[in-house]
Amino acid sequence: MAPKRTPRQAVAKAGAVSSSRSLATESPATSGVSTPAASRIPAVPTAADTSAIVYQAWNSYVADTPRKLKLVDAFMVFLVAVGLIQFVYCILVGNYPFNAFLSGFSITVGQFVLTASLRMQANPNNSSQFEKFTPERAFADFIFGSLVLHFFAYNFIN
């Protein structure tokens, strides 16, 4: 029985066998030409590639998005900022009236979800998915849901 090889020895032997085979089968025109292993690995995107993608996405958003949807998006960014401020305040200062923190944070998250729903229904590109609902009905549902959300949050604070 042959002695067991370590993984390093097995790789070295396999490389030696494949290189001796390749030398025997190479023609003089292709000898010395090899494909580097790095060419098979996909390139890592650089900062310039990433900035070009972000720039193109921003230009497309500015050019193609209706003004009403941009206003809804600005409100959603505001809600994210308010939620982050509340969370950081809770971590740094404390959460003594925990009901107030839970209520305020729940309102920001709930309002964000309601606003995302409004944006999906009001987007003209999604009109085929929401054939039964007009943008006016979506806005009325948004207002009603916001009132119910704030009513429950107000009662939760007590």
N, C-alpha and C positions, 0 to 999 in steps of 0.2 A: 504494500500500500504506500502511495506517495505521501510525502509529508505535506501538511496543510500549509497553505500560503496565507500571508497576511493580505489585507486588501491592497496595500501599497505594492506588494510584490506582484499581485494579480494584474493590477493596472499597468505596471511597468512591463510585464511579460506580454500583455495584450497589445500594448503600444509597439513593442519591438516586433511582434509578429505582423501587425498590420502595416508597419512601415517597411518591413522586408518584402511583403507581398506587393505593396504599392510601388516599390522600386523595380520589382521584376516586371510589373505590368505597365509601367509608364512608358510612353513613347518619348523620344528625344524632344519633341516639340512641347510637351507638357511637363517635362521634368523641371522641378524647382518651383512650379506654380502651384500654390495651395490656397485654399480658401481659409482665411483666418476665422477662428471661432467667434470673434467679436462681430463679424458681419451678420451672423445668424441671430444675434441678440438684438431685440428692438432698442432703438435709441431712447434715452431718457429725455423727456421734453425739457427744454431750457427755459429760463426766465423770459426770454424774448418770445418763445412760442406761446407761453402761457399768457403773457401780456397781449399778444396779438389776438388770441382767442377771446380774452375778456373784452378787448377793444371792439372786436367785431360783434360780439354778443350785445354790448352796450349800444352800439350804433344801430343794430337791428331792432333792439327794444325801443329806442327813441324814435326811430322812423316808422315802425309798424304798429305800435301800441296806441290805441285811442286815448284821448286826454282823460276821459272818465276813469278808465282802468288805471292810469298813472296816479290819479288821485286816490283810488282805492289802495294801490300799492304803497303810496306814501303813508296812508293811515296804518297799514299793516307793519311798516317799518317803525312807526311811532309806537305801536303796541308792543313790538319786540323790545324796543328801547325801554319802555316803561316797565315791562316784566323783568328785564335785566337789572334795572335800577332797584326795583323792589327786592329782588333776590340778593343783590349785593348789600343793600341796606340791612336786610335780615341777617346776613352773615356777619357784617361788621359791627352793627349796633346791637342787635338782638331782636328777639321776636316776642317781647313781653305780651302785648295783646295778640296772641297767636291767631285768634279769630279774625282780627283785622288783616293780618298778613295773608291768611288763607283766602279770605274774601277778596281782597284786592288782586292777589295773584290769579285766583280762579276767574275773576272778571277779565283780566287781560288775556288769559289763555282762551276763555270762552268767546270773547269778542273777536280774537284772532281767527278762531274756527268759523264763526259766523261770517266774518268778512271774507275769508277764503271761499266760503260757499257762495257768497254774493258775487265775488269776482268770477268764479267759474260759470255761474248762471248768466252774468251780464256780458261775458266775453262773446263777441260776434262769431268767433271761430268755433265756439261750442254750441251754436244754435241748433245744429242737427241732433245733439244729445238732449237738449231741453226744449223740444218742440211744443210741449203743452204749456210751458211757463214763459211769460213775457218778462222783460227786464223790470217792468214796473211791479209785477207780482213778486219777483225776487227781492226787490227793495222793500216791499211791504212785509214780506216774511222776515227779512233782516231786522227791520224796526221792531216787529212783534217779538222776535227771539231776543233782541237786545233788551227790551222792556222786561220780559220774563226773567232773563238772566240777572239784571240789576235788581229786580224785586227780591229774588231769592238771596242775592248777596247782601242786600240791605237788611233783610230779616236774619241772616246768619250772623251779622255783626252784633245785632241786638243792642 
